[in-house]
Amino acid sequence: MPAKIWARKSIAALEAQAAEPEMAALTAHDGPAFKRSLSAVNLVALGIGAIIGAGIFVLTGHAAAANAGPAITLSFLLGAVACAFAGLCYAELSSTVPISGSAYTYAYATMGELVAWIIGWDLILEYALGATTVAIGWSGYVVSFLKGFGIVVPQALAGSAFAYDAATRAWHATGALLNVPAMAVIAAISALLVVGVRESARANDVIVAIKLVIIVVFVAAAAPFVSLEHWVTASNPEGRFIPPNIAPGEYGISGVVRGAAVVFFAYIGFDAVSTAAQEAKNPKRDMPIGILGSLAICTLLYVLVGFVLTGIVPYDKLNVPDPIAVGIDAVGLSVLAPIVKLGIIFGLTSVVLVLLLGQARIFYSIARDGLLPRIAARVHKRFRTPYVTTIITGIVAMILAGLLPIGLVGELVSIGTLFAFTIVCLGTLVLRIKEPLLSRPFRAPALYVVAPLGAISSAFLMFGLPLDTWLRFGAWLVIGLLLYGFYGIRHGRVD
């Protein structure tokens, strides 16, 4: 048994698995499998489409209000640096390991079954809670959008049923029953994913264009109303860019670091670029352009939005699911409000879809390897989708979205993402050392510097998150290790 936990999947076995019709259909998301048709521009658009979502539209306000204040711009820059290192490692592994889209698979090829299970279990948490977080933000914008037309959704049916006080470490009821809109969007998208959904570069480009237009319109229209007087709050009477520290992780330098860890969720999805290595026309040239280009563009947009948002609304008023909507209403842009809010709603809808789609396929891959019950690897005979995992994921995410507050869920997603990035950076280094002669369509430059810096920076941001988040994450990993010890280690198969 001890030897089995370190057993690695060979590249040859992964290539054979990727060639199977069933796996090819799943990784291609019901489309043609692995056709080299994506240019550098397509890859940049793919990255922007995956990155621009709940982070900028939702968590920017939460992190500014609770952690960094106006210095949320520095938090975004810090997160981008960690992403750049991890992104280069993702690009190399995805061009070497033939199955798209899974840090779980990368870990299986580089560090063995136990580490693969740990990262897979982590990804299940990350993607499910990621979809939950975006759905809560989606609900906030839908409620705000409907309110503009005189349709008022009662708070009892559009808020989290529970809230958590980090200071006292106590849960309390909010008075709301369920966040019904958040539950509804997850239910609808899960049903769509069971039936099957075809994705195309053209459709993605349209969604990306809408998101970019919305952000540019917001920044351009709201910029004239920016006033540094909004930096003055009860806890920041001097209106400092970095508010005075009042507790660990609450403003000051520690708040900037914790803010970076929280908004790291904003960058989840850039690895979608790396999963397309098999479909890039020229991966050696186009992969780094796609990853770093999309990161650079999105970071610039995040910094601009963070600066403008905290300049038009006092940052302590932004701890809401729909901060951009609050900003629009604050400056009286009544004409633009419906258009901007509707564009954000469409953008968030696509992100929920991508996260639920990805989670179900990671769940499927783990079950296919025997580490989870085989029923979870069932594929619908007609729709050719992993319907069991899609339904399970949808039900769990729907319940969580109806009950939990957005800040708590977002922090758990961030720690899961950072943990995955740490493992990927280390795995890239391990594979380069153990199998230096493998064919790598893309080789990360200065990997012996880039990979350690990626792992260190991701781990550094993890330590910026509160103790309660670590405890919840640790409990999730303990449950996973118990499940592996009682089931996975006996049923997992490396071939």
TIKE-989733 format. One record per residue (C-alpha): residue number from 1; x, y, z. Coordinates in steps of 0.5 Angstrom, whole numbers, plus 500, padded with zeros to 3 digits. Example, Ala and Ser with C-alpha at 12.3 -4.5 7.8 and 13.67 -1.06 7.14 Angstrom:
R   num    px    py    pz
R     1   525   491   516
R     2   527   498   514
***
This chain:
R   num    px    py    pz
R     1   500   500   500
R     2   505   505   502
R     3   508   504   495
R     4   502   505   491
R     5   500   512   494
R     6   506   515   490
R     7   505   511   484
R     8   505   516   478
R     9   501   515   472
R    10   506   515   466
R    11   505   520   460
R    12   504   514   455
R    13   498   512   460
R    14   495   519   460
R    15   496   519   452
R    16   492   513   451
R    17   487   515   456
R    18   486   522   452
R    19   485   518   446
R    20   479   514   448
R    21   473   517   445
R    22   469   518   452
R    23   474   522   455
R    24   475   526   448
R    25   468   528   448
R    26   468   530   455
R    27   474   534   455
R    28   472   538   448
R    29   465   540   452
R    30   461   536   447
R    31   465   539   441
R    32   471   537   436
R    33   477   534   440
R    34   484   537   440
R    35   484   541   433
R    36   489   546   433
R    37   485   552   431
R    38   487   557   437
R    39   491   563   435
R    40   494   568   441
R    41   489   573   440
R    42   484   567   441
R    43   488   565   448
R    44   488   572   450
R    45   480   572   449
R    46   479   566   453
R    47   483   568   459
R    48   480   574   459
R    49   473   571   459
R    50   475   566   464
R    51   478   571   469
R    52   473   577   468
R    53   467   575   473
R    54   466   575   480
R    55   472   577   482
R    56   472   584   479
R    57   464   585   480
R    58   463   582   487
R    59   469   581   491
R    60   473   587   490
R    61   468   591   494
R    62   468   585   500
R    63   476   586   500
R    64   476   593   500
R    65   471   594   505
R    66   474   588   510
R    67   481   588   508
R    68   485   593   504
R    69   481   599   503
R    70   483   604   497
R    71   489   600   497
R    72   485   594   494
R    73   489   596   488
R    74   496   594   491
R    75   492   587   493
R    76   490   586   485
R    77   498   587   483
R    78   500   582   489
R    79   495   577   486
R    80   497   578   479
R    81   505   577   481
R    82   503   570   484
R    83   499   568   478
R    84   504   570   473
R    85   509   565   476
R    86   504   559   477
R    87   501   561   469
R    88   508   559   466
R    89   508   553   470
R    90   501   551   468
R    91   503   552   461
R    92   508   548   461
R    93   505   542   464
R    94   499   543   460
R    95   503   542   454
R    96   506   536   457
R    97   500   532   460
R    98   495   531   455
R    99   489   531   458
R   100   486   538   459
R   101   484   542   465
R   102   486   539   471
R   103   491   540   476
R   104   489   533   479
R   105   492   530   473
R   106   498   534   473
R   107   499   532   480
R   108   498   524   478
R   109   503   525   473
R   110   508   528   477
R   111   507   527   485
R   112   503   520   485
R   113   496   518   487
R   114   496   521   494
R   115   498   528   492
R   116   493   527   486
R   117   487   525   491
R   118   489   531   495
R   119   489   536   490
R   120   483   533   486
R   121   479   533   493
R   122   481   541   494
R   123   479   542   486
R   124   472   539   488
R   125   471   544   494
R   126   474   550   490
R   127   470   549   483
R   128   463   548   487
R   129   464   554   492
R   130   467   558   486
R   131   460   557   483
R   132   457   558   489
R   133   460   565   490
R   134   459   567   483
R   135   451   565   484
R   136   451   569   490
R   137   454   575   486
R   138   449   574   481
R   139   443   574   485
R   140   445   581   488
R   141   446   584   481
R   142   439   581   479
R   143   436   584   485
R   144   439   591   484
R   145   437   590   476
R   146   430   588   478
R   147   429   594   483
R   148   431   599   477
R   149   424   597   474
R   150   420   597   480
R   151   420   590   482
R   152   422   589   489
R   153   425   582   491
R   154   424   581   498
R   155   431   581   502
R   156   428   575   506
R   157   428   571   499
R   158   435   574   496
R   159   440   574   502
R   160   444   569   506
R   161   440   565   511
R   162   446   565   516
R   163   452   570   517
R   164   459   569   521
R   165   462   574   525
R   166   469   573   525
R   167   471   577   531
R   168   467   572   536
R   169   467   566   531
R   170   459   565   532
R   171   454   564   527
R   172   447   568   527
R   173   441   568   523
R   174   440   574   518
R   175   433   573   518
R   176   433   571   511
R   177   430   565   509
R   178   434   563   502
R   179   438   566   497
R   180   433   564   492
R   181   436   567   485
R   182   442   564   487
R   183   439   557   488
R   184   435   558   481
R   185   441   560   477
R   186   445   554   479
R   187   439   550   478
R   188   438   552   471
R   189   445   552   469
R   190   446   545   472
R   191   440   542   468
R   192   443   546   462
R   193   450   542   463
R   194   446   535   464
R   195   443   536   457
R   196   450   539   454
R   197   453   545   452
R   198   457   547   446
R   199   462   552   446
R   200   466   556   441
R   201   471   561   440
R   202   466   566   437
R   203   461   565   443
R   204   466   567   448
R   205   469   573   444
R   206   462   576   444
R   207   462   575   452
R   208   469   577   453
R   209   467   584   448
R   210   461   585   453
R   211   464   584   459
R   212   470   589   457
R   213   465   594   454
R   214   461   594   461
R   215   468   595   465
R   216   470   601   460
R   217   463   604   460
R   218   463   604   468
R   219   470   606   469
R   220   469   612   464
R   221   463   614   466
R   222   464   614   474
R   223   472   617   473
R   224   469   624   473
R   225   466   623   480
R   226   472   620   484
R   227   474   624   490
R   228   479   622   495
R   229   474   624   500
R   230   471   618   500
R   231   477   615   503
R   232   476   618   509
R   233   472   613   514
R   234   471   612   521
R   235   477   608   522
R   236   481   612   517
R   237   480   619   519
R   238   486   622   515
R   239   484   618   508
R   240   490   614   507
R   241   491   610   501
R   242   493   604   506
R   243   488   605   512
R   244   491   604   519
R   245   491   597   521
R   246   486   596   526
R   247   487   588   527
R   248   491   582   523
R   249   488   582   516
R   250   484   589   517
R   251   487   594   513
R   252   495   596   514
R   253   500   592   510
R   254   497   585   513
R   255   490   588   510
R   256   493   589   503
R   257   496   581   503
R   258   489   579   506
R   259   486   583   501
R   260   490   580   495
R   261   489   573   498
R   262   481   574   498
R   263   481   577   491
R   264   486   572   488
R   265   479   569   487
R   266   479   574   481
R   267   484   570   477
R   268   481   564   478
R   269   480   561   471
R   270   487   564   468
R   271   489   557   468
R   272   483   556   462
R   273   488   558   457
R   274   493   553   459
R   275   488   547   458
R   276   488   549   451
R   277   495   548   450
R   278   493   542   445
R   279   489   546   441
R   280   493   552   440
R   281   496   553   433
R   282   503   555   436
R   283   503   553   443
R   284   511   555   444
R   285   509   562   442
R   286   502   563   444
R   287   501   560   450
R   288   505   565   454
R   289   502   570   450
R   290   495   568   452
R   291   497   567   459
R   292   501   573   461
R   293   497   577   456
R   294   490   576   459
R   295   493   577   466
R   296   496   584   464
R   297   490   586   461
R   298   485   584   467
R   299   490   586   472
R   300   490   593   469
R   301   482   593   469
R   302   482   591   476
R   303   486   596   478
R   304   482   601   475
R   305   476   599   477
R   306   478   598   485
R   307   481   605   484
R   308   474   608   481
R   309   470   604   486
R   310   473   606   492
R   311   473   613   490
R   312   466   614   489
R   313   463   610   495
R   314   466   610   502
R   315   470   603   502
R   316   467   601   508
R   317   460   601   504
R   318   462   596   499
R   319   461   590   503
R   320   455   587   499
R   321   454   582   493
R   322   453   588   488
R   323   459   593   489
R   324   459   596   482
R   325   451   597   482
R   326   452   601   489
R   327   457   605   485
R   328   453   606   479
R   329   447   608   484
R   330   452   613   488
R   331   454   617   482
R   332   447   617   479
R   333   448   614   473
R   334   441   612   472
R   335   441   612   464
R   336   447   607   464
R   337   445   603   470
R   338   440   598   467
R   339   445   596   461
R   340   451   596   466
R   341   448   591   471
R   342   445   587   465
R   343   452   586   462
R   344   454   584   469
R   345   449   579   470
R   346   450   576   463
R   347   458   575   465
R   348   457   572   471
R   349   452   567   468
R   350   458   565   464
R   351   462   564   469
R   352   457   560   473
R   353   457   555   467
R   354   464   554   466
R   355   466   553   474
R   356   460   548   474
R   357   462   545   468
R   358   469   544   470
R   359   468   541   477
R   360   463   536   474
R   361   469   534   469
R   362   474   534   475
R   363   469   530   479
R   364   469   525   473
R   365   476   524   472
R   366   477   522   479
R   367   472   517   479
R   368   474   514   473
R   369   481   513   476
R   370   477   509   482
R   371   478   514   487
R   372   471   515   488
R   373   465   511   487
R   374   465   509   479
R   375   457   511   479
R   376   460   518   479
R   377   464   517   472
R   378   457   515   469
R   379   456   518   462
R   380   449   520   460
R   381   448   515   454
R   382   444   520   450
R   383   447   527   452
R   384   455   524   453
R   385   455   529   459
R   386   458   526   466
R   387   450   527   469
R   388   451   524   476
R   389   457   529   478
R   390   453   535   475
R   391   447   533   479
R   392   451   532   485
R   393   455   539   484
R   394   449   543   482
R   395   445   540   489
R   396   451   542   493
R   397   452   549   490
R   398   445   551   490
R   399   444   549   498
R   400   450   553   500
R   401   448   559   495
R   402   442   559   499
R   403   445   559   506
R   404   452   562   506
R   405   455   569   506
R   406   459   571   500
R   407   465   573   504
R   408   466   566   507
R   409   465   562   501
R   410   470   567   497
R   411   475   566   502
R   412   475   558   502
R   413   475   558   494
R   414   481   563   494
R   415   485   558   499
R   416   483   552   495
R   417   486   556   489
R   418   492   558   492
R   419   494   551   494
R   420   492   548   487
R   421   497   553   484
R   422   503   551   489
R   423   502   544   488
R   424   502   545   480
R   425   508   550   481
R   426   512   544   485
R   427   509   539   480
R   428   512   542   474
R   429   519   543   477
R   430   519   535   479
R   431   517   533   472
R   432   523   537   469
R   433   528   534   474
R   434   525   527   473
R   435   524   527   466
R   436   528   532   463
R   437   527   529   456
R   438   520   529   455
R   439   517   533   449
R   440   514   540   452
R   441   511   544   446
R   442   512   550   451
R   443   518   550   456
R   444   517   555   462
R   445   523   560   462
R   446   528   560   468
R   447   523   554   471
R   448   528   553   477
R   449   527   560   479
R   450   519   561   476
R   451   517   555   480
R   452   519   556   487
R   453   517   563   486
R   454   510   561   484
R   455   510   556   490
R   456   512   561   495
R   457   508   567   493
R   458   502   562   493
R   459   503   560   500
R   460   505   567   502
R   461   498   569   500
R   462   495   563   503
R   463   498   565   510
R   464   494   572   509
R   465   488   568   510
R   466   484   568   517
R   467   485   562   521
R   468   478   560   521
R   469   479   559   513
R   470   485   555   515
R   471   481   551   520
R   472   475   550   515
R   473   480   548   509
R   474   484   543   514
R   475   477   540   516
R   476   476   539   508
R   477   482   536   507
R   478   482   531   513
R   479   475   529   511
R   480   478   527   504
R   481   484   523   507
R   482   479   519   511
R   483   475   518   505
R   484   482   516   501
R   485   484   511   507
R   486   478   508   507
R   487   476   507   500
R   488   481   511   494
R   489   487   507   496
R   490   483   500   495
R   491   480   502   489
R   492   484   507   485
R   493   488   504   479
R   494   494   508   476
R   495   493   505   469
***
